[in-house]
Amino acid sequence: MNVFVNRLNELIKEKGITRYKLAKDLNVNKQTVIFWADGINEPKISYLVQLAKYFDVSADYLLGLTDV
């Protein structure tokens, strides 16, 4: 599993939300978030930025380029 998938699922769990809630909050289809979290698809850059802001982490963290 890639770093992005691991970190996304970790952040979802830490925030105590469901994939459906994340999809709703980001205004994307639930299936989109499921595909990201299962490693089937990767988010576009614009969604990567939204995810970083939503979880209050850097895009570099989500991508595994930093550990902070």
N, C-alpha and C positions, 0 to 999 in steps of 0.2 A: 504494500500500500504506500502511496506517495505521501510526502510530508504535508501537502495541502489537505488531503483527505483526513489524515490523522489530526491535524490542528483544527480543522473545521469541526469535526465531530467532538473533539475535546472542548472547544469553546461553546458549542451548543449544550453540551452536558454541564459545563461549569455555570452557564447562564441559567440553566434549569428550564430551557424552552424546548419545544418540539420543532421538528423540521417544518411542520405546517405553520407554526407561529412565525418562524424565520421567513418563510415564503410570503406570508401575509404582510409582515413588517417591511419587507423589501419590495413588495408589490410585484412578485414573480409567481409563476405557476409552481404549485407544490412539487410537481414532477421534476422541475428544474433543480430545486434544492436537493431532492432525493438523488438525482443523477450526480450532482456535485459531491454530496456526502458519501456516495457509494463508489466514486472514482470513475463513473461512466463518462462524464463530461467535465470540462473545466470551465470556470466562469470567464466571461469577457472581462476585459480590463475595467470597464465601468462598474461591473458588479463586484469585482475584487476590491475596488475602492469603497463601495458601499459596505461590503462585509467588514473591511478594516475599520471603518467609522462605527459601524454597528457594534462591533465587539471591542472597540477602543484598543486596537492593536495596529501595528504597521502592516502594510502590504508585504514588506520583506519578511515579517514574521510568518504570515500566512503561507508564503512561498518557501519557507525554510531557509531563507538567506541569513536570518539572524535568529537568536534564541530569546530575544527580548521583544 
